[in-house]
């Protein structure tokens, strides 16, 4: 099944989906028909020009969604993955990405001028939150902080369209869980709290993004170069137990070391070392969450001779210790 949508507010998008599926909307919520699967899409208008849609889906048939987002439309979109199961999302004409909560592409930012395509698989719990934000919202904050020397709003620049994939921090994940838990409430004060949390989430995202070297965004990369960088990233993931050195990667993929490091940071927002460490810690968390490995076993399998060093790196990424994650996993197993 394929749905083609035009860029619009969250409620207008919901109406298009409802028409495509032939179902009604009740209280800004669309419930999937039994023939399609089960779950819902709920639209929430926060303030004029700022809305979000919460998706909780399990499909019987693969769904392809194409969003048309012309340059003349003043809407920015930010998608936050909230489920472990991955789905495909990408800019039309660009490389296909697999998006998920604990991946390096857990967040997707898209400015006007880019059409997007998402493919939701069957028989898996897929959930995400999609924000639609008019450019005027950003302009208000930018005007109030025009004296700032930071990079927070450089990416909203002027004539060149942008699209960015980013990973999700522990603080963002915590806020998303709070937003998801509150999204069905209708009391006015609860809507105010929800609005505040949504703004905080976006603030955390742009603050996280500002740590990138934003002047690298404008470097030109052709499709072949970008494709090669994604191959290199996958090679790092596949070799996570013994990550190749930068000279080894440069030699294997026929790139100059400095060029490799510069372009990798440009596309993924992290140095090769930072990305390898990020990926390694995600593997560690996945292993711990099974409850089948001790902290020392996980650290040893990932090449750490010092348990203290492993625990420090893990806590730096997740703001929780390996023992905390393992304890939580055991509690879920014992008290599901």
QUITAPE-V493941 format. One record per backbone hydrogen bond with DSSP energy under -0.5 kcal/mol. NH is the residue of the N-H (numbers start at 0). CO is the residue of the C=O. Records with the same first field share a line. If there is no record, write none. Layout:
NH: CO / CO
This chain:
2: 63
4: 2 / 65
6: 67
12: 8
13: 9
14: 10
15: 11
16: 12
17: 13
18: 14
19: 15
20: 16
21: 17
22: 17
25: 28
28: 25
29: 40
30: 28
31: 38
35: 32
36: 32
37: 57
39: 55
40: 29
41: 53
42: 27
43: 51
45: 43 / 49
46: 49
49: 46
50: 131
51: 43
52: 129
53: 41
54: 52 / 127
55: 39
56: 125
57: 37
58: 120
59: 35
60: 35
62: 119
63: 0
64: 62 / 117
65: 2
66: 64 / 115
67: 4 / 65
68: 66
72: 69
73: 71
74: 72
75: 132
76: 109
77: 130
78: 107
79: 77 / 128
80: 78 / 105
81: 126
82: 126
84: 124
86: 98
87: 118
88: 96
89: 116
91: 114
93: 90
96: 88
98: 86 / 96
100: 82
102: 99
105: 102
106: 165
107: 78
108: 163
109: 76
110: 161
112: 68
113: 68 / 110
115: 66
116: 89
117: 64
118: 87
119: 62 / 117
120: 118
122: 58
125: 56 / 123
127: 54
128: 79
129: 52
130: 77 / 128
131: 50
132: 75
133: 48
134: 73
136: 133
137: 133
138: 134
139: 135
140: 136
141: 137
142: 138
143: 139
144: 140
145: 142
147: 144
153: 150
154: 150
155: 152
156: 153
160: 158
163: 108
165: 106
169: 316
172: 168
173: 169
174: 170
175: 171
176: 172
177: 173
178: 174
179: 175
180: 176
181: 177
182: 178
184: 181
190: 186
191: 187
192: 188
193: 189
194: 190
195: 191
196: 192
197: 193
198: 194
199: 195
200: 196
201: 197
202: 198
203: 199
204: 200
205: 201
206: 202
207: 203
208: 204
209: 205
210: 206 / 207
211: 208
213: 211
215: 212
216: 213
217: 214
218: 215
225: 221
226: 222
227: 223
228: 224
229: 225
230: 226
231: 227
232: 228
233: 229
234: 230
235: 231
236: 232
237: 233
238: 234
239: 236
241: 238
242: 239
248: 244
249: 245
250: 246
251: 247
252: 248
253: 249 / 250
254: 249
259: 255
260: 256
261: 257
262: 258
263: 259
264: 260
265: 261
266: 262
267: 263
268: 264
274: 270
275: 271
276: 272
277: 273
278: 274
279: 275
280: 276
281: 277
282: 278
283: 279
284: 280
285: 281
286: 282
287: 283
288: 284
289: 285 / 286
290: 287
291: 286
297: 293
298: 294
299: 295
300: 296
301: 297
302: 299
303: 298
304: 302
306: 304
309: 305
310: 306
311: 307
312: 308
313: 309
314: 310
315: 311
316: 312
317: 313
318: 314
324: 320
325: 321
326: 322
327: 323
328: 324
329: 325
330: 326
331: 327
332: 328
333: 329
334: 330
